[in-house]
Amino acid sequence: MVIISWEKVIEEVVNTRKSVRKYLNDPVDNQVVKKVMESARQAPSWKNLQCWRYILVEKEENREKLAESLPSANPARGGIVQAPLTVVLCANPEESGVSQGKEYYLVDAGITMDHLVLAAAAQGLGTCWVAWFKEDPIKELLNIPDPYRVVAMTPLGYPAKEPKDQPRKELSEIVFAEEWGKTKEF
Ligand SMILES: Cc1cc2nc3c(=O)[nH]c(=O)nc-3n(C[C@H](O)[C@H](O)[C@H](O)COP(=O)(O)O)c2cc1C
């Protein structure tokens, strides 16, 4: 029996997750979806207010309408139709905080979505953050009340092909020691 430590699992998931834009239409077991949503639920948030709500959209006609809310140039469009499920992430700006002009509902929403995305990857599922869409038609289609905002959505399903690696900045460009711009030696 091979025993893999949690540290390894987390490292593997974080370092190998990629945005998936081509999906199989294979269904995702309801209990697997529940596990993924359970991880999203555990995310930290401003004053623990948990300003997020998720809508799981499975009906093909609704997924097609969601896809239509994406500009045709959005490369994630096809995936919304192919994958058996799209998760729409909504958040309430009034159920989070604002500090020095920074609206933390977007941070809260980002964290919960990242939990979801990583939990999905751990289950062998693909996701792709989608934030380039027209919001109003989605609110109307899914009966989303004000003041909720549609922050993002992601297809959820089994990848049809392995996506390409996207480059990342070097650590030296993004990590400083003690003050801005000072190189950190590792
Ligand atoms: C806030 C946010 C919005 C995004 N919106 C879109 C989108 O509308 N369409 C799309 O194809 N990808 C979208 N992406 C995915 C990014 O393009 C992708 O994460 C990035 O290129 C890095 O690739 P990787 O996720 O495969 O590592 C978005 C990602 C984030 C975090």
The ligand as an SDF file (V2000), in Angstrom:
LIG
                    3D

 31 33  0  0  0  0  0  0  0  0999 V2000
  -10.7490   35.9060  -11.5860 C   0  0  0  0  0  0  0  0  0  0  0  0
  -10.4880   35.0360  -12.7810 C   0  0  0  0  0  0  0  0  0  0  0  0
  -11.2560   35.1670  -13.9190 C   0  0  0  0  0  0  0  0  0  0  0  0
  -11.0660   34.3380  -15.0270 C   0  0  0  0  0  0  0  0  0  0  0  0
  -11.9120   34.4330  -16.1020 N   0  0  0  0  0  0  0  0  0  0  0  0
  -11.7400   33.6020  -17.1490 C   0  0  0  0  0  0  0  0  0  0  0  0
  -12.6590   33.6340  -18.2390 C   0  0  0  0  0  0  0  0  0  0  0  0
  -13.6230   34.3950  -18.2700 O   0  0  0  0  0  0  0  0  0  0  0  0
  -12.4280   32.7710  -19.2780 N   0  0  0  0  0  0  0  0  0  0  0  0
  -11.3880   31.8800  -19.2730 C   0  0  0  0  0  0  0  0  0  0  0  0
  -11.2500   31.1300  -20.2330 O   0  0  0  0  0  0  0  0  0  0  0  0
  -10.5220   31.8190  -18.2340 N   0  0  0  0  0  0  0  0  0  0  0  0
  -10.6770   32.6480  -17.1740 C   0  0  0  0  0  0  0  0  0  0  0  0
   -9.8260   32.5590  -16.1000 N   0  0  0  0  0  0  0  0  0  0  0  0
   -8.7550   31.5310  -16.0890 C   0  0  0  0  0  0  0  0  0  0  0  0
   -7.3700   32.1300  -16.2870 C   0  0  0  0  0  0  0  0  0  0  0  0
   -7.2140   32.5260  -17.6230 O   0  0  0  0  0  0  0  0  0  0  0  0
   -6.3160   31.0730  -15.8730 C   0  0  0  0  0  0  0  0  0  0  0  0
   -6.4590   30.7720  -14.5150 O   0  0  0  0  0  0  0  0  0  0  0  0
   -4.8790   31.5520  -16.1140 C   0  0  0  0  0  0  0  0  0  0  0  0
   -4.6390   31.7350  -17.4770 O   0  0  0  0  0  0  0  0  0  0  0  0
   -3.8530   30.5740  -15.5760 C   0  0  0  0  0  0  0  0  0  0  0  0
   -4.0290   29.2920  -16.1390 O   0  0  0  0  0  0  0  0  0  0  0  0
   -4.2810   28.0050  -15.2440 P   0  0  0  0  0  0  0  0  0  0  0  0
   -5.5460   28.2520  -14.4540 O   0  0  0  0  0  0  0  0  0  0  0  0
   -4.4380   26.8760  -16.2140 O   0  0  0  0  0  0  0  0  0  0  0  0
   -3.1010   27.8450  -14.3560 O   0  0  0  0  0  0  0  0  0  0  0  0
  -10.0210   33.3920  -14.9960 C   0  0  0  0  0  0  0  0  0  0  0  0
   -9.2500   33.2480  -13.8380 C   0  0  0  0  0  0  0  0  0  0  0  0
   -9.4900   34.0250  -12.7450 C   0  0  0  0  0  0  0  0  0  0  0  0
   -8.6850   33.8040  -11.4940 C   0  0  0  0  0  0  0  0  0  0  0  0
  1  2  1  0
  2  3  1  0
  2 30  2  0
  3  4  2  0
  4  5  1  0
  4 28  1  0
  5  6  2  0
  6  7  1  0
  6 13  1  0
  7  8  2  0
  7  9  1  0
  9 10  1  0
 10 11  2  0
 10 12  1  0
 12 13  2  0
 13 14  1  0
 14 15  1  0
 14 28  1  0
 15 16  1  0
 16 17  1  0
 16 18  1  0
 18 19  1  0
 18 20  1  0
 20 21  1  0
 20 22  1  0
 22 23  1  0
 23 24  1  0
 24 25  2  0
 24 26  1  0
 24 27  1  0
 28 29  2  0
 29 30  1  0
 30 31  1  0
M  END
$$$$
